[in-house]
């Protein structure tokens, strides 16, 4: 089993890499719809043409394969009772071909040791309590431990454009700025690319 760590923030969230033994916990967290309309956190992990053809069952099977693989596709967070309360998807940028074909991030430069944080999931009942911030702190520690040199993300800038909760799966610019990320580019007004060294 992969090592875990606890992020010292409120709420206290114990964070573990998603490995095969934790797959049932992710099913509990994501629910039957796969967190977001059958995505199962595959939107950025598939080339665009493949994503358009994929069904929800295909996406679920893909994430389960990734959970059984050598590199966990993300981190799952638990509250003090042991219930799963949060998710963050991250990995080396080459794991996310969807980023290169999107209109927001196609010009992202290759950087040695570059990892990407692409999405969060926090159930509605847990939102507004600092779970996403705790998951981001865990992502920074995990990326560092796994040998990443730079962590990149693609948040929503709410000061430029408002958004429904369903659009904030990428996190907010303020959350990343508070964690030490700096903007490096912006192709559209509300979706900057941010980075920090880890």
N, C-alpha and C positions, 0 to 999 in steps of 0.2 A: 504494500500500500504506500502511496505517495505521502510525503510529510505534510503536516497541516500546521497552521498557526492561527492565533487569535489576534484580531485587530483590536487595539485598545482605544475604542471610541464608544459612543452610546448610539444605538444599543450595542451590547456586546454580541458580536457575530463570530462564530467559529467557522473558519473557511478551510475547505478541502478541495483539491483537484477532483474533477469528475472522472472517476475510474469505474470499472465494470461493477464493483460492489456497491457503488452509490447510484447506479442507474435507477433503481426503484424510487429513491428519494427525488430524483429529477422528474420522474413521472408524476409523483405527488405534487411537486412544485408547479410544473407546467400545465397539468390537467389534460383533458382529452383533446383540447385544441392546440396543443404544442406551444403554449405561451402566447402565440400571436397568429391566429388564423392558419394553423397548420405549418408554420414556418420551421419549427423545431431548430431554430438558430442556424439555418442553412442558407439564408439569403445572400450573405457575403461569401460563403464557402463554395458556392457553385458558380461556374461561368453563367452569364446571363441567359444564353440559349438553353442550357440545361435546366436552369431554375424555372424557366417558363414552361417546360415540359413536365416538371416534377409534380407529383401528387403529395399530399400530406403524409401518406404512408411511406413514400420514398424518402422524404425528409426525416421522418422519425427513424427509419432504418439506418440512414446515413449517420445521424447523430449517435445512435447506439453503437455502430461500428467504430466511430471516433472515440467513444468512451472506452471501448475495448482495446484501443490502439496504444502505441508506445508513448504518444504525447497527448495528454488530456486536452480536450477542446475548450475547457473553461473551468471555472471554479463555482462551487455551490456553497452557500452560507447557511448556517443553522443558528437558531436562537438558543437561549439558555435551556429550553426544554428539549432540545434536540430536533425541533421541527425545521424543515427547510424553508428559508425565507428570502433567499436571493440567489441570483445567478449572474455571472459575467463571462462573456466569451472573449478569448484572446489567444494569440499565438503568433508565430513568425508571419510576416506580412505575405509571404508566398502561399500561406494557407488560405488566402482570401482572394481568389481570382475575380470575384464580383467587384472588388474595389477598383480594379484597373479598368473595368469597362463602364464604370458609372460616370455620370456627368460631373459629379462633385469632386472626385479624387483621382481622375485618370492621369494627372501630372505628378502624382506623388513620386518623389525621387527614390532610387534605391540607396539605402544607407546600410552599412554593415551592422549586423545585429539588431535590425529594426523589427519590432513586434507591433501588432495592432490590437487595440481594444475596440471591438466592433459593436457589442450590444450588452444590455443589462435586462434582467427581468426581475421585477419585484411585484408580488401580488398586491392588488389594490388595498387590501386590509393592512399591509405593512408599509405603504408609501408615506412619505413625509416624516419618517422616523430615523433617517440617516442610514438606512440599509444600503442604498446604492453607493453612498460615500464610503462605507465600510468595505464594500465589495471592490471599489476602486483601489483603496489602500491595499487590500489583499492582492489585487492584480499587479500592483507595482512590486510588491515583495516577491510574488511568484515569478514574475518576468526576470527580476534580478537574479533570483536563485537558479533559474533555468538558463542563464547566460545571455539574456538580452542586454543590449547596450542602450537602446533608445526605444521608448514606448510612444506610439502614435495613436491618436483617436480623432473622431469626426463628429463632434457634438453639435447640438442645436443651440444657436445663439438666440435666446428668448428676448434679448433687448432689441434685436433686429426684426424678429418675426415671432408672433405667438404660435403656439402649437397645442394640439390635443395631446392628452397623455399617451396615446398610442404611438405618437411620433417621437416621444422622448426616450425610446429604447436605446438610443445612442448616448444618452446622458446630456447634460447641459454644459454650456461653455463655462458658466460660473463654477460648477462642481469641479471641472478639470483645472480651471485657473487656481482654485483654492488648494488643489493638490500639487501645484507647482508646474503645470503644463503651460507652454507658451505657444501662441499662434505662429504658424510658419507660412501658411497660404490660405487663400479664400477665393474659390472660383465663383461661388454664389453668395449673396449677402448673409444668409442665415446658417451656413454650414462651413465653418472654418476647419482647417487641419491643425491640430495641436500636437506638440511633442514635449517630452522631458527625458533627460538622461536618467537611467536607473542604475 
